[in-house]
Amino acid sequence: MTVARTDEHTLIQASVDEHMRGRVVSLYGAISRDCPSLGSLMMGWIGDYVGLRWPIAGGAVICIALWAWFYRRRSALAESLGTAPQPGKH
């Protein structure tokens, strides 16, 4: 996990315009720390009413849908991450 997080931060810092770098890294940090606990809280709350089978199935469907969306856009994402940020473009 440490290597993956270091790689993620390096990729973010290399692909984001210099004046936005701190904002993007802090937003990424908040999302990567808070979203899993918020999702767990929501799944547990829904699970109290309908059981755990449906929240887990719903989470799996959401993960598969996001994977499919990113998979279709992988070439555009790779191209945008492979080029340096252009100075003056905001």
HTML snippet that shows the backbone in 3Dmol.js (N, CA, C, O; Angstrom):
<script src="https://3Dmol.org/build/3Dmol-min.js"></script>
<div id="view" style="width:600px;height:400px;position:relative"></div>
<script>
const pdb = `
ATOM      1  N   MET A   1       0.823  -1.190   0.000  1.00  0.00           N
ATOM      2  CA  MET A   1       0.000   0.000   0.000  1.00  0.00           C
ATOM      3  C   MET A   1       0.869   1.257   0.000  1.00  0.00           C
ATOM      4  O   MET A   1       0.517   2.261  -0.619  1.00  0.00           O
ATOM      5  N   THR A   2       1.989   1.198   0.686  1.00  0.00           N
ATOM      6  CA  THR A   2       2.866   2.369   0.730  1.00  0.00           C
ATOM      7  C   THR A   2       3.417   2.682  -0.652  1.00  0.00           C
ATOM      8  O   THR A   2       3.463   3.844  -1.055  1.00  0.00           O
ATOM      9  N   VAL A   3       3.835   1.653  -1.379  1.00  0.00           N
ATOM     10  CA  VAL A   3       4.361   1.865  -2.730  1.00  0.00           C
ATOM     11  C   VAL A   3       3.273   2.399  -3.645  1.00  0.00           C
ATOM     12  O   VAL A   3       3.520   3.306  -4.440  1.00  0.00           O
ATOM     13  N   ALA A   4       2.068   1.845  -3.541  1.00  0.00           N
ATOM     14  CA  ALA A   4       0.970   2.305  -4.396  1.00  0.00           C
ATOM     15  C   ALA A   4       0.632   3.766  -4.106  1.00  0.00           C
ATOM     16  O   ALA A   4       0.432   4.549  -5.034  1.00  0.00           O
ATOM     17  N   ARG A   5       0.567   4.135  -2.842  1.00  0.00           N
ATOM     18  CA  ARG A   5       0.262   5.537  -2.500  1.00  0.00           C
ATOM     19  C   ARG A   5       1.365   6.478  -2.966  1.00  0.00           C
ATOM     20  O   ARG A   5       1.084   7.581  -3.435  1.00  0.00           O
ATOM     21  N   THR A   6       2.615   6.049  -2.841  1.00  0.00           N
ATOM     22  CA  THR A   6       3.725   6.874  -3.317  1.00  0.00           C
ATOM     23  C   THR A   6       3.639   7.050  -4.825  1.00  0.00           C
ATOM     24  O   THR A   6       3.848   8.150  -5.336  1.00  0.00           O
ATOM     25  N   ASP A   7       3.335   5.975  -5.538  1.00  0.00           N
ATOM     26  CA  ASP A   7       3.169   6.069  -6.993  1.00  0.00           C
ATOM     27  C   ASP A   7       2.006   6.972  -7.368  1.00  0.00           C
ATOM     28  O   ASP A   7       2.104   7.758  -8.310  1.00  0.00           O
ATOM     29  N   GLU A   8       0.901   6.862  -6.631  1.00  0.00           N
ATOM     30  CA  GLU A   8      -0.258   7.705  -6.918  1.00  0.00           C
ATOM     31  C   GLU A   8       0.083   9.184  -6.728  1.00  0.00           C
ATOM     32  O   GLU A   8      -0.269  10.017  -7.563  1.00  0.00           O
ATOM     33  N   HIS A   9       0.760   9.503  -5.641  1.00  0.00           N
ATOM     34  CA  HIS A   9       1.125  10.897  -5.394  1.00  0.00           C
ATOM     35  C   HIS A   9       2.106  11.409  -6.442  1.00  0.00           C
ATOM     36  O   HIS A   9       2.003  12.554  -6.883  1.00  0.00           O
ATOM     37  N   THR A  10       3.044  10.577  -6.837  1.00  0.00           N
ATOM     38  CA  THR A  10       3.992  10.972  -7.879  1.00  0.00           C
ATOM     39  C   THR A  10       3.274  11.235  -9.187  1.00  0.00           C
ATOM     40  O   THR A  10       3.560  12.223  -9.864  1.00  0.00           O
ATOM     41  N   LEU A  11       2.345  10.364  -9.552  1.00  0.00           N
ATOM     42  CA  LEU A  11       1.583  10.530 -10.787  1.00  0.00           C
ATOM     43  C   LEU A  11       0.735  11.797 -10.738  1.00  0.00           C
ATOM     44  O   LEU A  11       0.671  12.542 -11.715  1.00  0.00           O
ATOM     45  N   ILE A  12       0.091  12.039  -9.611  1.00  0.00           N
ATOM     46  CA  ILE A  12      -0.724  13.249  -9.472  1.00  0.00           C
ATOM     47  C   ILE A  12       0.148  14.489  -9.603  1.00  0.00           C
ATOM     48  O   ILE A  12      -0.200  15.416 -10.335  1.00  0.00           O
ATOM     49  N   GLN A  13       1.277  14.515  -8.902  1.00  0.00           N
ATOM     50  CA  GLN A  13       2.123  15.694  -8.920  1.00  0.00           C
ATOM     51  C   GLN A  13       2.743  15.933 -10.291  1.00  0.00           C
ATOM     52  O   GLN A  13       2.972  17.078 -10.681  1.00  0.00           O
ATOM     53  N   ALA A  14       3.014  14.858 -11.020  1.00  0.00           N
ATOM     54  CA  ALA A  14       3.613  15.004 -12.349  1.00  0.00           C
ATOM     55  C   ALA A  14       2.599  15.412 -13.410  1.00  0.00           C
ATOM     56  O   ALA A  14       2.975  15.987 -14.431  1.00  0.00           O
ATOM     57  N   SER A  15       1.322  15.124 -13.186  1.00  0.00           N
ATOM     58  CA  SER A  15       0.334  15.366 -14.246  1.00  0.00           C
ATOM     59  C   SER A  15      -0.551  16.578 -13.986  1.00  0.00           C
ATOM     60  O   SER A  15      -1.407  16.901 -14.810  1.00  0.00           O
ATOM     61  N   VAL A  16      -0.361  17.247 -12.865  1.00  0.00           N
ATOM     62  CA  VAL A  16      -1.206  18.395 -12.532  1.00  0.00           C
ATOM     63  C   VAL A  16      -0.397  19.672 -12.689  1.00  0.00           C
ATOM     64  O   VAL A  16       0.796  19.708 -12.386  1.00  0.00           O
ATOM     65  N   ASP A  17      -1.056  20.712 -13.163  1.00  0.00           N
ATOM     66  CA  ASP A  17      -0.405  22.004 -13.316  1.00  0.00           C
ATOM     67  C   ASP A  17       0.153  22.479 -11.978  1.00  0.00           C
ATOM     68  O   ASP A  17      -0.448  22.234 -10.932  1.00  0.00           O
ATOM     69  N   GLU A  18       1.281  23.148 -12.009  1.00  0.00           N
ATOM     70  CA  GLU A  18       2.019  23.493 -10.785  1.00  0.00           C
ATOM     71  C   GLU A  18       1.198  24.308  -9.788  1.00  0.00           C
ATOM     72  O   GLU A  18       1.288  24.064  -8.585  1.00  0.00           O
ATOM     73  N   HIS A  19       0.414  25.252 -10.247  1.00  0.00           N
ATOM     74  CA  HIS A  19      -0.326  26.106  -9.310  1.00  0.00           C
ATOM     75  C   HIS A  19      -1.553  25.405  -8.708  1.00  0.00           C
ATOM     76  O   HIS A  19      -2.153  25.916  -7.762  1.00  0.00           O
ATOM     77  N   MET A  20      -1.923  24.251  -9.244  1.00  0.00           N
ATOM     78  CA  MET A  20      -3.067  23.496  -8.709  1.00  0.00           C
ATOM     79  C   MET A  20      -2.624  22.259  -7.923  1.00  0.00           C
ATOM     80  O   MET A  20      -3.467  21.559  -7.363  1.00  0.00           O
ATOM     81  N   ARG A  21      -1.360  21.987  -7.872  1.00  0.00           N
ATOM     82  CA  ARG A  21      -0.838  20.752  -7.310  1.00  0.00           C
ATOM     83  C   ARG A  21      -1.253  20.526  -5.861  1.00  0.00           C
ATOM     84  O   ARG A  21      -1.711  19.435  -5.522  1.00  0.00           O
ATOM     85  N   GLY A  22      -1.107  21.512  -5.014  1.00  0.00           N
ATOM     86  CA  GLY A  22      -1.462  21.360  -3.604  1.00  0.00           C
ATOM     87  C   GLY A  22      -2.936  21.097  -3.399  1.00  0.00           C
ATOM     88  O   GLY A  22      -3.317  20.281  -2.559  1.00  0.00           O
ATOM     89  N   ARG A  23      -3.763  21.780  -4.160  1.00  0.00           N
ATOM     90  CA  ARG A  23      -5.209  21.581  -4.048  1.00  0.00           C
ATOM     91  C   ARG A  23      -5.614  20.178  -4.465  1.00  0.00           C
ATOM     92  O   ARG A  23      -6.422  19.531  -3.798  1.00  0.00           O
ATOM     93  N   VAL A  24      -5.051  19.714  -5.565  1.00  0.00           N
ATOM     94  CA  VAL A  24      -5.407  18.390  -6.074  1.00  0.00           C
ATOM     95  C   VAL A  24      -4.927  17.297  -5.124  1.00  0.00           C
ATOM     96  O   VAL A  24      -5.659  16.341  -4.869  1.00  0.00           O
ATOM     97  N   VAL A  25      -3.711  17.422  -4.598  1.00  0.00           N
ATOM     98  CA  VAL A  25      -3.184  16.414  -3.673  1.00  0.00           C
ATOM     99  C   VAL A  25      -4.004  16.398  -2.387  1.00  0.00           C
ATOM    100  O   VAL A  25      -4.285  15.324  -1.856  1.00  0.00           O
ATOM    101  N   SER A  26      -4.393  17.564  -1.877  1.00  0.00           N
ATOM    102  CA  SER A  26      -5.197  17.579  -0.650  1.00  0.00           C
ATOM    103  C   SER A  26      -6.593  17.017  -0.897  1.00  0.00           C
ATOM    104  O   SER A  26      -7.134  16.327  -0.034  1.00  0.00           O
ATOM    105  N   LEU A  27      -7.185  17.296  -2.051  1.00  0.00           N
ATOM    106  CA  LEU A  27      -8.487  16.728  -2.388  1.00  0.00           C
ATOM    107  C   LEU A  27      -8.385  15.211  -2.528  1.00  0.00           C
ATOM    108  O   LEU A  27      -9.258  14.482  -2.056  1.00  0.00           O
ATOM    109  N   TYR A  28      -7.323  14.738  -3.175  1.00  0.00           N
ATOM    110  CA  TYR A  28      -7.110  13.300  -3.300  1.00  0.00           C
ATOM    111  C   TYR A  28      -6.966  12.656  -1.925  1.00  0.00           C
ATOM    112  O   TYR A  28      -7.531  11.592  -1.674  1.00  0.00           O
ATOM    113  N   GLY A  29      -6.222  13.287  -1.049  1.00  0.00           N
ATOM    114  CA  GLY A  29      -6.037  12.751   0.298  1.00  0.00           C
ATOM    115  C   GLY A  29      -7.344  12.650   1.058  1.00  0.00           C
ATOM    116  O   GLY A  29      -7.607  11.651   1.726  1.00  0.00           O
ATOM    117  N   ALA A  30      -8.165  13.690   0.955  1.00  0.00           N
ATOM    118  CA  ALA A  30      -9.462  13.662   1.639  1.00  0.00           C
ATOM    119  C   ALA A  30     -10.357  12.565   1.073  1.00  0.00           C
ATOM    120  O   ALA A  30     -11.016  11.850   1.827  1.00  0.00           O
ATOM    121  N   ILE A  31     -10.382  12.431  -0.230  1.00  0.00           N
ATOM    122  CA  ILE A  31     -11.226  11.407  -0.857  1.00  0.00           C
ATOM    123  C   ILE A  31     -10.730  10.008  -0.512  1.00  0.00           C
ATOM    124  O   ILE A  31     -11.533   9.136  -0.178  1.00  0.00           O
ATOM    125  N   SER A  32      -9.429   9.782  -0.589  1.00  0.00           N
ATOM    126  CA  SER A  32      -8.916   8.430  -0.352  1.00  0.00           C
ATOM    127  C   SER A  32      -9.019   8.010   1.111  1.00  0.00           C
ATOM    128  O   SER A  32      -9.028   6.814   1.403  1.00  0.00           O
ATOM    129  N   ARG A  33      -9.097   8.956   2.026  1.00  0.00           N
ATOM    130  CA  ARG A  33      -9.236   8.606   3.442  1.00  0.00           C
ATOM    131  C   ARG A  33     -10.686   8.545   3.894  1.00  0.00           C
ATOM    132  O   ARG A  33     -11.048   7.691   4.704  1.00  0.00           O
ATOM    133  N   ASP A  34     -11.516   9.440   3.380  1.00  0.00           N
ATOM    134  CA  ASP A  34     -12.882   9.569   3.891  1.00  0.00           C
ATOM    135  C   ASP A  34     -13.910   8.718   3.163  1.00  0.00           C
ATOM    136  O   ASP A  34     -14.858   8.243   3.789  1.00  0.00           O
ATOM    137  N   CYS A  35     -13.755   8.512   1.878  1.00  0.00           N
ATOM    138  CA  CYS A  35     -14.773   7.781   1.120  1.00  0.00           C
ATOM    139  C   CYS A  35     -14.940   6.323   1.556  1.00  0.00           C
ATOM    140  O   CYS A  35     -16.078   5.864   1.655  1.00  0.00           O
ATOM    141  N   PRO A  36     -13.867   5.573   1.819  1.00  0.00           N
ATOM    142  CA  PRO A  36     -14.098   4.200   2.272  1.00  0.00           C
ATOM    143  C   PRO A  36     -14.881   4.126   3.581  1.00  0.00           C
ATOM    144  O   PRO A  36     -15.760   3.275   3.722  1.00  0.00           O
ATOM    145  N   SER A  37     -14.581   4.995   4.531  1.00  0.00           N
ATOM    146  CA  SER A  37     -15.313   4.951   5.798  1.00  0.00           C
ATOM    147  C   SER A  37     -16.747   5.435   5.618  1.00  0.00           C
ATOM    148  O   SER A  37     -17.656   4.910   6.262  1.00  0.00           O
ATOM    149  N   LEU A  38     -16.966   6.420   4.763  1.00  0.00           N
ATOM    150  CA  LEU A  38     -18.327   6.877   4.493  1.00  0.00           C
ATOM    151  C   LEU A  38     -19.125   5.781   3.788  1.00  0.00           C
ATOM    152  O   LEU A  38     -20.293   5.564   4.110  1.00  0.00           O
ATOM    153  N   GLY A  39     -18.510   5.094   2.835  1.00  0.00           N
ATOM    154  CA  GLY A  39     -19.184   3.992   2.145  1.00  0.00           C
ATOM    155  C   GLY A  39     -19.514   2.850   3.094  1.00  0.00           C
ATOM    156  O   GLY A  39     -20.589   2.257   3.007  1.00  0.00           O
ATOM    157  N   SER A  40     -18.601   2.543   3.990  1.00  0.00           N
ATOM    158  CA  SER A  40     -18.865   1.484   4.976  1.00  0.00           C
ATOM    159  C   SER A  40     -20.010   1.859   5.900  1.00  0.00           C
ATOM    160  O   SER A  40     -20.852   1.023   6.227  1.00  0.00           O
ATOM    161  N   LEU A  41     -20.040   3.110   6.316  1.00  0.00           N
ATOM    162  CA  LEU A  41     -21.128   3.586   7.168  1.00  0.00           C
ATOM    163  C   LEU A  41     -22.473   3.472   6.446  1.00  0.00           C
ATOM    164  O   LEU A  41     -23.456   3.011   7.026  1.00  0.00           O
ATOM    165  N   MET A  42     -22.513   3.892   5.185  1.00  0.00           N
ATOM    166  CA  MET A  42     -23.758   3.818   4.413  1.00  0.00           C
ATOM    167  C   MET A  42     -24.183   2.374   4.188  1.00  0.00           C
ATOM    168  O   MET A  42     -25.364   2.049   4.309  1.00  0.00           O
ATOM    169  N   MET A  43     -23.226   1.501   3.861  1.00  0.00           N
ATOM    170  CA  MET A  43     -23.570   0.094   3.634  1.00  0.00           C
ATOM    171  C   MET A  43     -24.075  -0.558   4.917  1.00  0.00           C
ATOM    172  O   MET A  43     -25.001  -1.368   4.878  1.00  0.00           O
ATOM    173  N   GLY A  44     -23.478  -0.214   6.044  1.00  0.00           N
ATOM    174  CA  GLY A  44     -23.949  -0.754   7.318  1.00  0.00           C
ATOM    175  C   GLY A  44     -25.332  -0.254   7.678  1.00  0.00           C
ATOM    176  O   GLY A  44     -26.160  -1.008   8.189  1.00  0.00           O
ATOM    177  N   TRP A  45     -25.585   1.029   7.408  1.00  0.00           N
ATOM    178  CA  TRP A  45     -26.897   1.613   7.705  1.00  0.00           C
ATOM    179  C   TRP A  45     -27.978   0.967   6.835  1.00  0.00           C
ATOM    180  O   TRP A  45     -29.047   0.612   7.331  1.00  0.00           O
ATOM    181  N   ILE A  46     -27.698   0.816   5.545  1.00  0.00           N
ATOM    182  CA  ILE A  46     -28.656   0.153   4.645  1.00  0.00           C
ATOM    183  C   ILE A  46     -28.795  -1.313   5.034  1.00  0.00           C
ATOM    184  O   ILE A  46     -29.892  -1.870   4.978  1.00  0.00           O
ATOM    185  N   GLY A  47     -27.688  -1.941   5.429  1.00  0.00           N
ATOM    186  CA  GLY A  47     -27.714  -3.342   5.832  1.00  0.00           C
ATOM    187  C   GLY A  47     -28.582  -3.607   7.051  1.00  0.00           C
ATOM    188  O   GLY A  47     -29.115  -4.706   7.202  1.00  0.00           O
ATOM    189  N   ASP A  48     -28.730  -2.616   7.922  1.00  0.00           N
ATOM    190  CA  ASP A  48     -29.627  -2.765   9.070  1.00  0.00           C
ATOM    191  C   ASP A  48     -31.076  -2.963   8.631  1.00  0.00           C
ATOM    192  O   ASP A  48     -31.855  -3.624   9.318  1.00  0.00           O
ATOM    193  N   TYR A  49     -31.428  -2.390   7.490  1.00  0.00           N
ATOM    194  CA  TYR A  49     -32.814  -2.453   7.023  1.00  0.00           C
ATOM    195  C   TYR A  49     -33.084  -3.606   6.056  1.00  0.00           C
ATOM    196  O   TYR A  49     -34.154  -4.214   6.099  1.00  0.00           O
ATOM    197  N   VAL A  50     -32.125  -3.907   5.189  1.00  0.00           N
ATOM    198  CA  VAL A  50     -32.388  -4.909   4.148  1.00  0.00           C
ATOM    199  C   VAL A  50     -31.458  -6.113   4.208  1.00  0.00           C
ATOM    200  O   VAL A  50     -31.575  -7.017   3.379  1.00  0.00           O
ATOM    201  N   GLY A  51     -30.534  -6.147   5.172  1.00  0.00           N
ATOM    202  CA  GLY A  51     -29.540  -7.221   5.216  1.00  0.00           C
ATOM    203  C   GLY A  51     -28.304  -6.810   4.427  1.00  0.00           C
ATOM    204  O   GLY A  51     -28.347  -5.842   3.668  1.00  0.00           O
ATOM    205  N   LEU A  52     -27.219  -7.526   4.598  1.00  0.00           N
ATOM    206  CA  LEU A  52     -25.958  -7.129   3.964  1.00  0.00           C
ATOM    207  C   LEU A  52     -25.819  -7.560   2.508  1.00  0.00           C
ATOM    208  O   LEU A  52     -24.966  -7.037   1.791  1.00  0.00           O
ATOM    209  N   ARG A  53     -26.641  -8.502   2.062  1.00  0.00           N
ATOM    210  CA  ARG A  53     -26.500  -8.997   0.694  1.00  0.00           C
ATOM    211  C   ARG A  53     -26.695  -7.874  -0.334  1.00  0.00           C
ATOM    212  O   ARG A  53     -25.897  -7.748  -1.263  1.00  0.00           O
ATOM    213  N   TRP A  54     -27.746  -7.060  -0.177  1.00  0.00           N
ATOM    214  CA  TRP A  54     -28.037  -6.018  -1.165  1.00  0.00           C
ATOM    215  C   TRP A  54     -27.024  -4.867  -1.154  1.00  0.00           C
ATOM    216  O   TRP A  54     -26.625  -4.423  -2.231  1.00  0.00           O
ATOM    217  N   PRO A  55     -26.592  -4.367  -0.007  1.00  0.00           N
ATOM    218  CA  PRO A  55     -25.569  -3.321  -0.046  1.00  0.00           C
ATOM    219  C   PRO A  55     -24.245  -3.790  -0.649  1.00  0.00           C
ATOM    220  O   PRO A  55     -23.593  -3.040  -1.374  1.00  0.00           O
ATOM    221  N   ILE A  56     -23.852  -5.014  -0.355  1.00  0.00           N
ATOM    222  CA  ILE A  56     -22.603  -5.529  -0.925  1.00  0.00           C
ATOM    223  C   ILE A  56     -22.749  -5.731  -2.428  1.00  0.00           C
ATOM    224  O   ILE A  56     -21.830  -5.429  -3.189  1.00  0.00           O
ATOM    225  N   ALA A  57     -23.893  -6.238  -2.856  1.00  0.00           N
ATOM    226  CA  ALA A  57     -24.134  -6.398  -4.298  1.00  0.00           C
ATOM    227  C   ALA A  57     -24.161  -5.036  -4.992  1.00  0.00           C
ATOM    228  O   ALA A  57     -23.628  -4.886  -6.092  1.00  0.00           O
ATOM    229  N   GLY A  58     -24.776  -4.052  -4.354  1.00  0.00           N
ATOM    230  CA  GLY A  58     -24.810  -2.702  -4.934  1.00  0.00           C
ATOM    231  C   GLY A  58     -23.422  -2.099  -5.040  1.00  0.00           C
ATOM    232  O   GLY A  58     -23.089  -1.468  -6.043  1.00  0.00           O
ATOM    233  N   GLY A  59     -22.595  -2.293  -3.989  1.00  0.00           N
ATOM    234  CA  GLY A  59     -21.215  -1.818  -4.049  1.00  0.00           C
ATOM    235  C   GLY A  59     -20.427  -2.490  -5.149  1.00  0.00           C
ATOM    236  O   GLY A  59     -19.618  -1.847  -5.816  1.00  0.00           O
ATOM    237  N   ALA A  60     -20.655  -3.786  -5.348  1.00  0.00           N
ATOM    238  CA  ALA A  60     -19.976  -4.509  -6.422  1.00  0.00           C
ATOM    239  C   ALA A  60     -20.390  -3.975  -7.793  1.00  0.00           C
ATOM    240  O   ALA A  60     -19.553  -3.809  -8.680  1.00  0.00           O
ATOM    241  N   VAL A  61     -21.679  -3.707  -7.958  1.00  0.00           N
ATOM    242  CA  VAL A  61     -22.168  -3.159  -9.240  1.00  0.00           C
ATOM    243  C   VAL A  61     -21.551  -1.788  -9.505  1.00  0.00           C
ATOM    244  O   VAL A  61     -21.156  -1.489 -10.631  1.00  0.00           O
ATOM    245  N   ILE A  62     -21.470  -0.962  -8.474  1.00  0.00           N
ATOM    246  CA  ILE A  62     -20.863   0.360  -8.640  1.00  0.00           C
ATOM    247  C   ILE A  62     -19.392   0.233  -9.015  1.00  0.00           C
ATOM    248  O   ILE A  62     -18.923   0.942  -9.905  1.00  0.00           O
ATOM    249  N   CYS A  63     -18.659  -0.656  -8.354  1.00  0.00           N
ATOM    250  CA  CYS A  63     -17.240  -0.863  -8.671  1.00  0.00           C
ATOM    251  C   CYS A  63     -17.053  -1.365 -10.104  1.00  0.00           C
ATOM    252  O   CYS A  63     -16.161  -0.898 -10.812  1.00  0.00           O
ATOM    253  N   ILE A  64     -17.880  -2.306 -10.527  1.00  0.00           N
ATOM    254  CA  ILE A  64     -17.778  -2.834 -11.892  1.00  0.00           C
ATOM    255  C   ILE A  64     -18.123  -1.758 -12.915  1.00  0.00           C
ATOM    256  O   ILE A  64     -17.474  -1.670 -13.958  1.00  0.00           O
ATOM    257  N   ALA A  65     -19.131  -0.941 -12.635  1.00  0.00           N
ATOM    258  CA  ALA A  65     -19.506   0.141 -13.553  1.00  0.00           C
ATOM    259  C   ALA A  65     -18.384   1.167 -13.669  1.00  0.00           C
ATOM    260  O   ALA A  65     -18.075   1.621 -14.771  1.00  0.00           O
ATOM    261  N   LEU A  66     -17.774   1.537 -12.551  1.00  0.00           N
ATOM    262  CA  LEU A  66     -16.652   2.478 -12.603  1.00  0.00           C
ATOM    263  C   LEU A  66     -15.467   1.881 -13.344  1.00  0.00           C
ATOM    264  O   LEU A  66     -14.818   2.572 -14.130  1.00  0.00           O
ATOM    265  N   TRP A  67     -15.175   0.609 -13.104  1.00  0.00           N
ATOM    266  CA  TRP A  67     -14.088  -0.045 -13.812  1.00  0.00           C
ATOM    267  C   TRP A  67     -14.350  -0.016 -15.316  1.00  0.00           C
ATOM    268  O   TRP A  67     -13.449   0.303 -16.092  1.00  0.00           O
ATOM    269  N   ALA A  68     -15.577  -0.346 -15.738  1.00  0.00           N
ATOM    270  CA  ALA A  68     -15.913  -0.369 -17.164  1.00  0.00           C
ATOM    271  C   ALA A  68     -15.772   1.016 -17.778  1.00  0.00           C
ATOM    272  O   ALA A  68     -15.292   1.151 -18.904  1.00  0.00           O
ATOM    273  N   TRP A  69     -16.189   2.054 -17.040  1.00  0.00           N
ATOM    274  CA  TRP A  69     -16.085   3.427 -17.550  1.00  0.00           C
ATOM    275  C   TRP A  69     -14.623   3.811 -17.728  1.00  0.00           C
ATOM    276  O   TRP A  69     -14.248   4.353 -18.768  1.00  0.00           O
ATOM    277  N   PHE A  70     -13.787   3.534 -16.719  1.00  0.00           N
ATOM    278  CA  PHE A  70     -12.370   3.853 -16.826  1.00  0.00           C
ATOM    279  C   PHE A  70     -11.679   2.985 -17.875  1.00  0.00           C
ATOM    280  O   PHE A  70     -10.770   3.452 -18.560  1.00  0.00           O
ATOM    281  N   TYR A  71     -12.095   1.747 -18.006  1.00  0.00           N
ATOM    282  CA  TYR A  71     -11.492   0.860 -18.995  1.00  0.00           C
ATOM    283  C   TYR A  71     -11.732   1.378 -20.411  1.00  0.00           C
ATOM    284  O   TYR A  71     -10.838   1.317 -21.255  1.00  0.00           O
ATOM    285  N   ARG A  72     -12.929   1.883 -20.673  1.00  0.00           N
ATOM    286  CA  ARG A  72     -13.226   2.442 -22.006  1.00  0.00           C
ATOM    287  C   ARG A  72     -12.431   3.702 -22.269  1.00  0.00           C
ATOM    288  O   ARG A  72     -12.105   3.998 -23.419  1.00  0.00           O
ATOM    289  N   ARG A  73     -12.116   4.446 -21.231  1.00  0.00           N
ATOM    290  CA  ARG A  73     -11.396   5.709 -21.393  1.00  0.00           C
ATOM    291  C   ARG A  73      -9.897   5.572 -21.163  1.00  0.00           C
ATOM    292  O   ARG A  73      -9.200   6.584 -21.083  1.00  0.00           O
ATOM    293  N   ARG A  74      -9.382   4.353 -21.054  1.00  0.00           N
ATOM    294  CA  ARG A  74      -7.996   4.157 -20.662  1.00  0.00           C
ATOM    295  C   ARG A  74      -6.998   4.785 -21.625  1.00  0.00           C
ATOM    296  O   ARG A  74      -5.973   5.298 -21.175  1.00  0.00           O
ATOM    297  N   SER A  75      -7.250   4.768 -22.912  1.00  0.00           N
ATOM    298  CA  SER A  75      -6.291   5.358 -23.851  1.00  0.00           C
ATOM    299  C   SER A  75      -6.248   6.875 -23.705  1.00  0.00           C
ATOM    300  O   SER A  75      -5.172   7.471 -23.754  1.00  0.00           O
ATOM    301  N   ALA A  76      -7.401   7.500 -23.528  1.00  0.00           N
ATOM    302  CA  ALA A  76      -7.426   8.958 -23.331  1.00  0.00           C
ATOM    303  C   ALA A  76      -6.772   9.328 -22.002  1.00  0.00           C
ATOM    304  O   ALA A  76      -6.055  10.325 -21.915  1.00  0.00           O
ATOM    305  N   LEU A  77      -7.018   8.528 -20.976  1.00  0.00           N
ATOM    306  CA  LEU A  77      -6.401   8.805 -19.678  1.00  0.00           C
ATOM    307  C   LEU A  77      -4.893   8.619 -19.745  1.00  0.00           C
ATOM    308  O   LEU A  77      -4.147   9.431 -19.198  1.00  0.00           O
ATOM    309  N   ALA A  78      -4.437   7.565 -20.404  1.00  0.00           N
ATOM    310  CA  ALA A  78      -2.998   7.324 -20.534  1.00  0.00           C
ATOM    311  C   ALA A  78      -2.328   8.430 -21.328  1.00  0.00           C
ATOM    312  O   ALA A  78      -1.219   8.850 -20.998  1.00  0.00           O
ATOM    313  N   GLU A  79      -2.990   8.902 -22.366  1.00  0.00           N
ATOM    314  CA  GLU A  79      -2.429   9.984 -23.167  1.00  0.00           C
ATOM    315  C   GLU A  79      -2.331  11.271 -22.361  1.00  0.00           C
ATOM    316  O   GLU A  79      -1.328  11.979 -22.440  1.00  0.00           O
ATOM    317  N   SER A  80      -3.366  11.576 -21.588  1.00  0.00           N
ATOM    318  CA  SER A  80      -3.332  12.811 -20.810  1.00  0.00           C
ATOM    319  C   SER A  80      -2.327  12.730 -19.666  1.00  0.00           C
ATOM    320  O   SER A  80      -1.752  13.747 -19.281  1.00  0.00           O
ATOM    321  N   LEU A  81      -2.109  11.547 -19.121  1.00  0.00           N
ATOM    322  CA  LEU A  81      -1.128  11.404 -18.049  1.00  0.00           C
ATOM    323  C   LEU A  81       0.290  11.322 -18.583  1.00  0.00           C
ATOM    324  O   LEU A  81       1.246  11.576 -17.850  1.00  0.00           O
ATOM    325  N   GLY A  82       0.434  10.969 -19.849  1.00  0.00           N
ATOM    326  CA  GLY A  82       1.758  10.840 -20.435  1.00  0.00           C
ATOM    327  C   GLY A  82       2.351  12.150 -20.905  1.00  0.00           C
ATOM    328  O   GLY A  82       3.537  12.206 -21.230  1.00  0.00           O
ATOM    329  N   THR A  83       1.559  13.201 -20.949  1.00  0.00           N
ATOM    330  CA  THR A  83       2.058  14.499 -21.377  1.00  0.00           C
ATOM    331  C   THR A  83       2.169  15.424 -20.184  1.00  0.00           C
ATOM    332  O   THR A  83       1.375  15.355 -19.245  1.00  0.00           O
ATOM    333  N   ALA A  84       3.161  16.287 -20.235  1.00  0.00           N
ATOM    334  CA  ALA A  84       3.372  17.244 -19.147  1.00  0.00           C
ATOM    335  C   ALA A  84       2.294  18.335 -19.207  1.00  0.00           C
ATOM    336  O   ALA A  84       1.779  18.636 -20.284  1.00  0.00           O
ATOM    337  N   PRO A  85       1.956  18.918 -18.069  1.00  0.00           N
ATOM    338  CA  PRO A  85       0.985  20.021 -18.083  1.00  0.00           C
ATOM    339  C   PRO A  85       1.507  21.182 -18.903  1.00  0.00           C
ATOM    340  O   PRO A  85       2.698  21.488 -18.862  1.00  0.00           O
ATOM    341  N   GLN A  86       0.630  21.826 -19.640  1.00  0.00           N
ATOM    342  CA  GLN A  86       1.012  22.949 -20.469  1.00  0.00           C
ATOM    343  C   GLN A  86       0.974  24.233 -19.661  1.00  0.00           C
ATOM    344  O   GLN A  86      -0.050  24.535 -19.048  1.00  0.00           O
ATOM    345  N   PRO A  87       2.062  25.002 -19.639  1.00  0.00           N
ATOM    346  CA  PRO A  87       2.048  26.253 -18.887  1.00  0.00           C
ATOM    347  C   PRO A  87       1.048  27.228 -19.490  1.00  0.00           C
ATOM    348  O   PRO A  87       0.960  27.369 -20.710  1.00  0.00           O
ATOM    349  N   GLY A  88       0.307  27.889 -18.637  1.00  0.00           N
ATOM    350  CA  GLY A  88      -0.659  28.874 -19.096  1.00  0.00           C
ATOM    351  C   GLY A  88      -2.029  28.318 -19.391  1.00  0.00           C
ATOM    352  O   GLY A  88      -2.978  29.092 -19.522  1.00  0.00           O
ATOM    353  N   LYS A  89      -2.180  26.994 -19.504  1.00  0.00           N
ATOM    354  CA  LYS A  89      -3.490  26.382 -19.743  1.00  0.00           C
ATOM    355  C   LYS A  89      -4.127  26.054 -18.405  1.00  0.00           C
ATOM    356  O   LYS A  89      -3.527  25.358 -17.586  1.00  0.00           O
ATOM    357  N   HIS A  90      -5.307  26.538 -18.178  1.00  0.00           N
ATOM    358  CA  HIS A  90      -5.978  26.314 -16.876  1.00  0.00           C
ATOM    359  C   HIS A  90      -7.221  25.546 -17.081  1.00  0.00           C
ATOM    360  O   HIS A  90      -7.931  25.253 -16.119  1.00  0.00           O
TER     361      HIS A  90
END
`;
const viewer = $3Dmol.createViewer("view");
viewer.addModel(pdb, "pdb");
viewer.setStyle({}, {cartoon: {color: "spectrum"}});
viewer.zoomTo();
viewer.render();
</script>
